[in-house]
Each structure stands twice: as structure tokens, then as C-alpha cells.
Amino acid sequence: MNKENLIEVVNLKKYFSVGKDKTLKAVDNVTLNIKKGETLGLVGESGCGKTTCGRTILGIYDATDGHVYFNGKDVHAMNRDEKLKFKKDAQIIFQDPYASLDPRMTIGEIIGEGMDVHLKISHKERQEKIDDLLEKVGLTREHGSRFPHELSGGQRQRIGIARALAVEPEFIVCDEPISALDVSIQAQIVNLLIKLQKELGLTYLFISHDLSMVKHISDRVGVMYLGSMVELASNHTLYEKPLHPYTQALISAIPIPDPSIEDGRNRLKLEGEVPSPINPPKGCRFRQRCIYAKEICSEITPELKEIDKDHFVACHLFQE
């Protein structure tokens, strides 16, 4: 394992049984790494396996196959004590800021719950830490005595962030943390995450379908399609020089705020529906929607290979 990497994912698979003799391949053979202190964005259409991938990396779901290494240790082969420490070091911010908070608990109780399990601190230290976290995420200590229903969506998501930070983690999976929020609040939350990362030295996996926000926060970006990784590159490279036809279509769908440019540009529009992950097509899973598909695409599944320095693509167009 590279010492610079906090997370290394190798050939990760997560399958679900859905009825008699049917298997849903939510995550299929995903390989990636996340360096210490960086943000890896993970994008793709709804249902492509982004969230399942994030939860399997955290050990919320057991892996069907493959490995997830955190600081060199296999997450899915840890003993009880190692798992407890990993749960402290790796946290998640959920997509729905209301459903993820217990409505019967005060904000202070929600933030302090993890401390009771993972941190050996006095009641006074606990309260001071809760107050400090509330201020860190842009709220006041008075919010600690309130209940989730008394707060706005943006405030609730700030509580979700404070709860994740409460146990002093190294790594946080941000699972579409802005998709349930008003557009006016989304940038505030993303900027808060960036600020906290710089202050606390955090490492993020930022899952989203909003490519504009992913561009704003990420150092590198991975693109998933139907459970598989199709492209992985630095932020600048992926947005300036996307290679996979699917990535090109996603990038071209990002609106440009200048009407004179937006009206005149040619968008690469995808035809057809996303195939079922229960019965994915043989060969390249994107071939039925790809304008460049060739005979080999229906026969052999392309592997994720390094086409240029630190630019990985799974496409037969670049593997001849």
C-alpha cells in the first residue's frame, strides 16, 4: 500500500440478492485510492452505485468480494477492537439531514452520542466540545437544546456535519450532502466542508450527481456507470479533457451561466435507458448508449487502465 493513501479500494464488489436466482450488482469491480488530505469526488447518474460504494468502503455493508484498506488494514477483515477504532476514524454525512437525526433527541444529545462511545472525556469536556462544534459549523451553543424539527434543512445538515466531526475522524464519506437542500444553501455547506478540511486535515469521499459542486470541492474525480468505474482523473483533467463517452456526456450537460454560450453549444445527449444492474449487458455496460460502440464492446468488458499519467479510463477506444 502506498503510504500517501489513506484509503485503497481493490476490485470491490457488492451484490444483493433480489428474489429467486437474481443478483443486483450494485458495485462491480471498483478500484480506487484516496490520498490523505484530499477530496475524491464520485459522480454518476442516480442508481449507478455511488452510495453503495461509499457505504461498503465504510463497512456499513459487507463486501461481496474485493478489499478496502484503511491505513493499510483491511476494513472487512478487522477484529472487534479494530472495527471500533475504524468507526471512530471514518464517519459519514448522510444525504437526508432530517431522516438521519433522531427527532426525540436534542441537538446536543445527537452530537454527544458518538463521544460517549469513542472518547473518554468528562461531562464538562463533552459539553465544551459540543458547544465548540456548533460554532465550528456556523451555529450557536443555544442550538444544542433544540430538536431537529425546530431547525431548517441547512441547519440540520450542519448538525450532521458536527455529529460526524464529534469523534475526531480522519476520513468522512459525504453522501450527497447537498442534494436535499435549497440551491441557495448548497454552496454554503460545500464551502463549510472545504473550510473544515483545511482546519482539521480531513480526507473526503464526496458523492454527488451535481458535477458543478464536485468540480468546486474535489481534487480528483471518479465517474461510475452501472456499478463500475469508467474514468478516474484529476479535477482539472477530467473537466478539461474527458475521454470516456459517458463522462463527455455528463460534462456537456453542465449548464453555462452565460446564455450566449449556452444557447450556441452542442450538447452530447445520451440516448436510451440505463440497463438493469440485475441483468447488465455483456461487454461494455455503456455500449447500448454509446455512439462510438464497436463489435469488441459487446464481447469484452474494458478494464480501467492508465491512459495518461494518473488518468484512468475503461474504454476500448483507448485500449487498442
N, C-alpha and C positions, 0 to 999 in steps of 0.2 A: 504493500500500500504506500502511495506517495504521502510523505509527511505533511505536505501542504493541504491535503484533502481531509476535511472533517467527515464527509460522507462519501462512500463509494458504493454504488449500486451495480451489481454484476448479474446480467441475464435474469432479471427479476420477473417472476410470473405470479399472477393472482387470478385464479379461476374460481367461478361459483357454479355450483350445481343448480340448475333451474328446471326441475321436472325430470321425468324418466329419460335417462340416456342423453341429456342435453347439458352442455357446459358453456357458460358465458366466459369468454376470455377477456376479462376487463383490462388486465395488464399482461402483455405478452413479450417477454424477452427484452426488457428495458435495461439499458446500461447507461449510467451517467456518474459524474462525480461533482461534488460541491466543495470548493476550497474554503478554508477558514476565513471568515470575514466578508465573504462575497454573497451576492444575491443571484440565485439561478431562477429565472422566470420559466414557467411551464405553461404553454399555451396550446390551444386546440379547441375544436367545436365541442359543444355540450355532449357528454356521453363518450368522450374519447378515452377516458380512464385517468385523467389528471388527478382527481381527488382520491381515487382508489390507490393510485401510485403513492401519493403523499401519505396516506394512512398506513399503507403497507411498509413504507420506509420507517414510520414511527412505531411499528409493531402493533398498531391498533387492529390490523388484520394480519393473520398469519400468512406468510408467503407460501404459495403452492410450490415454487421452485426458485432457485437463484439465491443470491446473498445480498445483504445490506450490512456494510461495515461502518461503524461509528467510532472514530479514533482507533481504528484497527481491529475492533471487536465486532463479531458477527451478531447483529441485533437479534436474529431469530434462533441463536444458539446460546443465549445468555442464561446464567443461573438466576435464582431469585434475587440475590443481592445486587447483581449486575443490572438486572432489569429495573430495579427500584432506582438505582443511580441514573440509568439511562432516561427514565421517565422524568427525573428532575432536570436533566441536561437537555432534553428535547421536548418542546412544547408545541401546541397548535393553537392558532386563532381560527375559529370556525366562521363559516360563511354567514349564518343567520345569527345576528347578535342578540336576538330575543330568545329564540329556541334554545340557545346554548347556555342561558343563565337561569338558575333555579328561581322561579318567581316568589318562593316562600322565604328566601334568604335575603338579607340586606347586602348592599354592595360590599361593605366591609367584610362580612362573613364569606362572601364569594371569593374575594381576593385573598383572604387569610386562610382559606381551607387548605390550599396546597402547602402553605408554610407549616401548618400543623403536622403534615406528613413528612416533609422533606427537610425542614430547617429546625435546628434545636436552638430556639430563641425564647426569651422571656415574653410575657404578655405585653409589657411596656415596649420592648423592641418590636414586637409584632405590630402593635398599633402605630408606632412611629414609621415603620416600613410601609404600612397600608397608606398612611397619610402622604408619605413621600411619593409613592407610586401614583396616587391620584393626581398629585401635582405634576408629576412627570408626563402623564398622558393628557394634560390640559384641563383637568377638573379641579375641584377644591375638596378639602377634607370633609366638608359638610355633606358631600355626596355619599360618604361612607354609610350614613344612617338611612339612606333611601332604599327603595326597592326598584327592581328593573322596570316595572311598568310606569314608574314616575319619570323615566328618562327618555330622551329622543333616541332614534336609531343610531345616530353618530355617537352620542354619549355612551350608549350600550356597547358599541364596538370598542370604544376607548376602554371600557371596563374589561372587555375580552382581552385586550392587549395587556392591561395591567395584571390580569389574572395569569397570563402566560409568563410575564416578567417576574412574578412574585417569588418563584423558586430559583431565580438566577440561572436561567438556561444558557446554553451556548448556541443552540440551534432551534429555530422556530419555523414550522410549516404554516404559511399564511394561505389558508384555503379559501380563495375567492373572498378576501376580507372586505371588499368594497362593492360587490355586486348587488347587495341588498340595500345599499344606501343611495340617497339622493346624489345627483351629479355634483351639486354644489359642495357636498361633504366629502366626496371621494378623494379629491386632491389633498384635502386636509389630513385625512387618515394616511395616505401614502407618504406625504411629507413628514408626518409624525414617525412613521416606521423608519424612514431614512435617517431622521434625527436620532432616534433611539439606537439604531445600528451603529452610528458613528460614536455615540457616547458610551455604549456598553460592549462594543466589539462583537455584535451578534452575526450569525450566519442565517440566511433566509432561503427557503424554497417558496417562491411566490407564485401561486397557482391562480390563473385568471384567463378569461376569454377576451379581456379588454387589452388589445395589443398596444394602445397608446400609453396606458398606465404601466404595462410591462416594460416598455421602452424607457420610461421615465425612471424606474426603480432598479432595473436589472443590470448586472454585469455581463452575464451570458444568458442565452435563451434556448430552451429546448422545445421542439414542436412535436406534439403527439397526434397520431391519427389512428383511430380504431384499436387502441391498446398498445401501439408500437411507436417508438421514437423514429421520426423520419428526418429530422435535421437538428443539429446542435452546433451553435457558434457563438462568438462574442456578440454583444448587443449591436455594436456598430456594423459588423459584417453581415449579420442576419437581416437587418433592416435596409442596408445599402446594397447587398448582393445576395438575395435569397436564391437558392439553387433548386430546391425541390419544388415541383409544380404546385403542390399543396400550400407550401409556405408562400410562394409567389401570389397565390390567390388570396391568402389571408392578409398579406401586406397591402395588396392593391385595394382591399376593402376598407382600409383605414381612411376615414374622411379627412380631407384637407380643408382647413378653415378659410381658405381663400376661394370664393365662388368662381372667379375667373379661371382658376386652375382646376378646381373640382369638376366644373361643367365640361371642360375640354379633354379630360384624360380618359384613356381607355382602361376600364377595369377588366381584370381576368375573372370571369364569373364561372363558378363551378356548376356543372350540370349533374342531374341525378341525385339520388338519395344516398346517405351513408349506409353501407351494408350492415347487416346484423352481426354483432360480436359473437352471437351464438353459432352462426354459420358463415364465418368470414370467407371471402373468395380466395382461391388458391393463388399462389404467387404474390405479387404486389397487391396490397389491400386497397390501394388508391386507384388501381388501373382502370376501373369501370367509370371513373370520373375524370380521367387524365387525357388531355388532348395529344399527349406525346406517347401514349401506350404502344408497345411493340409486342411481338409474339413472345419474347422471353419474359415479359412482365406477367403473363398468365401461367408461366411454368415454374419460375424460380423466385423465391422471396428475396429481395435485395437486402444485403447486410448493411448495417450502419458503419461506414468506412470514412477515414480521414482523407478528404479530397484535397484540402489545402491545410496549412498549419492551423490546428485547433478548430477546423471546420469539418464537421462530420455530416454525411448525407447518406440516406438509404434510398438510392435510386439507380436503376440500370443505365440511365442517360450518362452517368459519370463513372461507371464501373466497367467499361469495355476495355 
